[in-house]
Amino acid sequence: MRSWTLRVAIGVLSVGLVAAGCGGKQTPAASNGEAGGAACEAADGRITIATGNSGGVYYVVGGGLAKLISDNTKLKATAAETGASVQNIQQLVAGDYDVAFSLADTAADAVAGKGAFDGKPQQVQALTRLYPNYTQVLVRADSGIDSIADMRGKRISTGSPKSGTEVIAQRLLTAAGLNPETDVQAQRLDLAKTADGMKDGSIDGLVWSGGLPTAQITDITTSLKDQVKFIDITPQLDALKKINEVYDRGVIPAATYGQPADVPTVAVPNVLLVRNDFPEGDACALTKLIFDKKSDLEAVHPAAKDIVKEKAGMTDPVPLHPGSLDALGG
């Protein structure tokens, strides 16, 4: 049987993803605005898209989006591998990238100047709400971990530094009464190194926020089978919702990773971000393209099926870009 790992790898190759540790300075797209408004058409130029870890869904969907833009507009887009949400927003604002994937909770922190952005509100807006991320907490069956509280003293991968996964992992631990700095042996690893650690036994468990399925989670569950298990983290949901209302109840279906039963979990929407000065015409064209050609993104990864136009403008407290509002008929 063909695994999702293979299918995702083929998908990445097919969209010609440009992966790099950092984006580098881009060639800005020219403004195509007109007096009193902007046409819903992208200008000539080049843009870069900040995605996430190479084993994650941001990376795959971001590569598909770059190809979609390059094939259907005057813009030439490239996508880059990154540490994900926090880093993406920081480098987006710094001008290293033009478009960035982010978890909605991290984006909310950014515009409010909270969390990793304490005292420094970030000037970003959303092009659209995307598919939800599911918090996937996977542990070795022999680790003695049946809940987040059981992670005390354990070796836990909390995700790449400056990632949205790390933000959620730290909040989960805190909600369970643990100090993320002292009560667990936090391993700040990307997903590829996390998978290696789970397989060689040097890590007891992991927290990952991503779409379904995530290729390297599939790799772990396929390789280790009943040596690993998912745990239910919904006891922490009420505490998380006090931090941010975007946290919601979700389910990882049993069939996603060949598990014996569905796993209740915490879901968080994703958003696609740009700086406040991103041209209105480009914003309108890109937002419209995502929904006009959504089937192309679905072919790259099934998570894109959950990008729903009716929810596209639901990005509060992150403001929707005026160009996107035009594209969505607002």
N, C-alpha and C positions, 0 to 999 in steps of 0.2 A: 504494500500500500504506500502511496506517495505521502510523505509527511508534510505538515505545514511548513516545517523548516525549509524543505526543498522548494516548495511552492513560493514561499516568500522570497527566497534567494533568487529564484527565476524572475519574480516580479520586480525586484530591485534592479537586476541586470537589464530587464526589458525597458525600464523607464530611464536608463542612463543616468543614475544618480551620481552626482559629483560629491564624494565624501571627503571632508577635511576636518582637521581639528579645530580650525577657526575659519571664519568666512572671508576675512580680508576686506579691504575697502571696495565698495561697489561703484559701478558707474550709475549715478542717479538717473532715474527716468525723468524726462522733461515734463514740465507741467503742461497739461492740455486743456486747462480751464478756459472758459469763455466768460465774457462779462455776464454777471448774474448767474453763473453756474458752469458746470463742466459737462462735456459730452461723456456718455457712458462708453468710452473707447480708450484703450490703453495707448500710450505714446511709445515711440521708439525708445529703447534703452535696455539696460541690464539690471536685473534684480537678483538678490540672493535670499535664500530661505533657510532659516535656522530650524533644524528638526530635533533629533535626539540621539540616543544610543543606537548603534548599528543593528542590534537585535530587537529593537522596539518598533512599534507601529508608526510613530511619528516619522521615523527614518524612511519607511516604505511609502507611506501616504505622501510625505513631503517630496520624495522623488517623483511620484506620480503627478503631483501638483505642478512641479517644475516642468515636466514634459508637457502637461496639458497647457500651461501658459505659453511655452515656447512654440507649440504646434498651432495655437489658435489666436495668438495676439502678436503685436509688433514687439513685445518684450521678449527678451531671452533670459530665462530663469535657470539658476543652478541651485541645488540643495546641498547642505553641508551637515555632516554628523556633528553633534554637540553634546554637552552634558544635560541638555533639556531646560525646563521652564525658567528657573531663576537666571541661569547664565544666558539663556536666549533673550530675556527681557533686558538684561544689563547691556548685552552687546547690540541689541536692536537700538536702544536709546543712544548708545555710543556711535552708531552709524556703521557698525561692522556688517549688519544685515538689514534688509528692507522689510522682511516678513518673518514672523516667528510663531511657532507652535507654543502653546502654554496651557497648563492646567488652569481652570477658572479660579481656583482658590489662590494660586500664586499670582495670577493677574489682578485679582481683587486686592491682594496685599500691595502690589506694585502701585496701583492708582491711589491707594490710601496712604502710602508711605509707611507700611507696617512690615513686621516680620523681617525678612532679609533686606527690605528696602526702608528700614526704620528711619523716619524723619526725612525721607527723600522720595516724595511722590514722583512716579514716573509718567512722562507725557506720552502715553500710548492709548490707542483706540482699537476696537475690534472690527475686523472685516465680517466675521460671522462666528456663530457658535458651531462647533463641530460635533463629532461623535463623543460618547462618554468614555472616560477611562474607568477601569475597574481595579480596585486595590486588591492585589493578589498576594496573599501571605502564604508562603509555601515553606514547610519545615521538614527536616529529616524525621522519619517515623520513630527513630530511636533517640531523639533529642530530649524527650520529656516535655515538649512544648505542646500544650493544648489550647492556650490562650495567649494574648499579648502579655499578660502579667507573668506568665511562665518564662518569658524571655530574659528574666533577671539572670545576669551572669553568663548569658549565652553569646555566641558569636553570630551576630545578625548583620546581614548586608542591608544597609539603609539607603542604597542607591548612590549614584554619582554625586560628588560634591556640587552644590548649587543646582540640584535638580528638583522638580516638583515631587518626585518620589521621596527624596530626603525630607522635604517639608512635611509630607503626610506621615512618613515613618516616625519622625520626631513627635508629631502631634498625637499619633496613636499610642506611643510609649508613655507620653505624659498623661494622656487620658486614662491609662491603665495604672497610674501611680508610680511610674518609673521615671528616673532621671536619664534622658538619652545620653548624657555625657559620662555618667558614672555607673549606671546600673546594668548596662549591657556592653558587650565588647563590639562596638559599632564598627562595621567594615564599610567604608565609603567607596564602594566599587561599582563600576559600570556593569551592565547586564552580562556581558561576555565573561568577565572575570568572576562574577557571581555564579554563573552556571558552572564554571570550572571548579569553584570552591564547593558548591553543593555536591558535585559528582565525586570529588576526591575526599570529601568529609571534613574539609578545613573550615566549613561554614555550617552552622546549625540551622539557619533559616534565612529567609529573605522577605523583604517588602518590595513590591513592584507595582507601580501605577501605570497601566497601559490598556490598549484596546484588546479585544478578543478575536482570535487568539494571538498571543505574542510568541514569536517563533522560538525564542530561547527558553521560554517557560515550557513550550512543547518539547523542546530538546531534553530538558531536565526530567519531565514526567515520563517521556518515552524511554529515556536511558535508565532511570532509577525505578520506575513503576511503583510498586507498593512500598518502596523504601522512603518515599516522600508523601506528604499529605497537605491539603489546604486546611486552614483554620478559619473559623467564623469570627470576624472582627466587629460584627454589628453591636456587641455590648458597648463599644466605644462611640457609637454613632451620635448619641445625644450630646456627649461632651464635644464632639467635633462640630455639631451644628451650632453650638454656642459660640464657636470661633467664627464660623462662616456658614450661612444657610445653604450654600451650594452643595454641601455634602448630602448625599441621599442614599437610600437603601438600594442595593442592586443584587444581582444573582449571577454567579458564574455557572452556566449550565454544565451538567455532568459531561455531556458529549464534547465540550470544548477541548478538554484535555484527557478524555477517557477515564474520568473519575467515577466512583461508585454512586455518587449522589450530587445534586446541585449544592453549591456552596453560597450561603448568604454573605454579602460583602458590602463595602461602601463604594459608591460610584461618584465620580466628579466629572462635569462636562469639560471639554476642551474648547479653547478659543484660538482663532487665528488673529494675530496682532500686527499692527503697523505703528509707526510714529504718528503723532498728530499732524505732521506736515506732509504726510503721504498724499500725492496728487489725487483729487477727487475722481477724475476720469479713470485713473488706474484702479482705484478702490472699487468703483462701480463695475468696471469691466471684469476684474478678478472675481468679485462676489457673484456676479451673474454667471460667469463661466463655471464656477464650482457647481451651481445647480443645473445649468444647461447641460453639462457634461458629467454629471455625477456618476453615471454608469461606467465611465472610463476609470474613475477612482475606485469604484466597487470592484472592477476587474483586477486592480492592483492589490487591494486588501478588502475583505468583507466588512471590516469595521466601518468603512465609508457608507455602508447601507444605512447607518444610524445618523448620518448627516441629514437633518430634516429641515426643509425650508420654513415650515411653520414655527420652528423654534430658533431660526437663524438669528433673529434680533434679540433673543433672550440672553443678553451678555452682562446685564447689571451685576455689580456696580461699574463695570468697564463700559465706557461710552461706545456706542456704535458709530463708526466713521460715517460722515454725511454722504459720501459716495456709495457706501454700502446700503444706507437707508434708501437712497434712490433706486438701487438695484433690486431691493426687496419690495419696492412699491410703497415705501413709507412716506 
